Amino acid sequence: MAGLISKVFKAKWLLLGIALVLLLVWILRPFLDVFVYGIFVYYITRPIKQWLSRYIKNEGILVSVSLLMLALPLIILIAYTLLVGMSQLMAVVNSYGLTAALPSGPLTNMTTSFSQLHSNLTSGNFTLESVTDITRQDWYKTISGYSGNLPLLQAIAFSTGSTIVDIAFKLFIIFLVGFYMLKEDAHMQRWFAGTFPKLMDEHNRLLPRYASAVDADLQKLFFGNLLSIVFFAIIAAVVFEGLSIFAPVPSLQIPSPILLGILCGVSALIPIVGMWLVAGPLFLYLLISSLIAGTLFTHFGYFLFMVLAIFVFVLTIPSFVIQPFMARGQVHSGLLMFAYVLGPLVFGISGLFLGAIVLVLVTHYFGIVVPEMAAEGQESHDFDL
């Protein structure tokens, strides 16, 4: 008993440090998604900062300009595209009675209400032509006509567990985390190396090698891969939406264009076939639906125009412009695709980034740490023999 007390006394500072770390983790646990977004902001903004550092020498101004140039517009764009795409997915699932087969999660709950609100708003008869002629009574009638959507807005707010103040506060923390990671990343690396020199040197500098590999792959995934997927998805969604708007008949309209655009972006991860996995069935669907409706030959010119537009603007040009920036590092493309698809369904929007982070950490743990420890264990065993 005395020996145990003596060991505890000698390890008192280590135990206090562990307790403080656990306390800090417990305090920050509700803000896990915020820090995930902050890490994403850091990695997508770091190359912009490195490029702008040739022209801006003040570190604070450099980081601020980098964030305003890329991170803020991109986050808004990703959030909106993902919400609209998920609302269209929920509409498709509900139409085929497959709601029970879809995993429940924060994003699924939120997009159920969002899809209802979106359909209600888009089905209204309000037109911009009469804006200048609207009287006070007309404004009241117009706004009260949409009052049925207020409970849905409230449902969206509660389904995300957020209020306007909470969202604003979290956005502030996200950019604050990204700002200080961009500004102090080199300083934090030097502090860690100086504070834990033995930890840095043990096992043939295993920790620096592991951290460097994780950092490099997260950079590739977030700035190269994920941004490429986002741009692929946006380009495809815009093309699909435009073709649907100008379609002369319903049989030539593209169903759920935003959702198909997102699927095009994700399918770009798959080598060789890539977005053809989405475009091919889409061409077949348009062909069959127009044949059944008897509109294919009467609007054959527009059908050819759709095929040509999708082939050029969705399948060809983005591949030449964006594909060179896509890099998967050491992460398997199939696992990465599952992380991007299943992550948001399980963890909400933050799962789009959290799934990739966990996948990178696990991949390099089994690719770097496990072989190194196994090799040391084998050497020790051979030495004992």
Secondary structure, 3 states (H helix, E strand, C coil): CHHHHHHHHHCHHHHHHHHHHHHHHHHHHHHHHHHHHHHHHHHHHHHHHHHHCCCCCCHHHHHHHHHHHHHHHHHHHHHHHHHHHHHHHHHHHHHCCCHHHCCCCHHHHHHHHHHHHHHHHHCCCCCHHHHHHCCHHHHHHHHHHCHHHHHHHHHHHHHCCCCHHHHHHHHHHHHHHHHHHHHHHHHHHHHHHHHCHHHHHHHHHHHHHHHHHHHHHHHHHHHHHHHHHHHHHHHHHHHHHHHHHCCCCHHHCCCCHHHHHHHHHHHCCCCCCCCHHHHHHHHHHHHHHHHHHCCCCCCHHHHHHHHHHHHHHHHHHHHHHCHHHCCCCCCCHHHHHHHHHHHHHHHCCCHHHHHHHHHHHHHHHHHHHHHHHHHHHHHHHHHHC
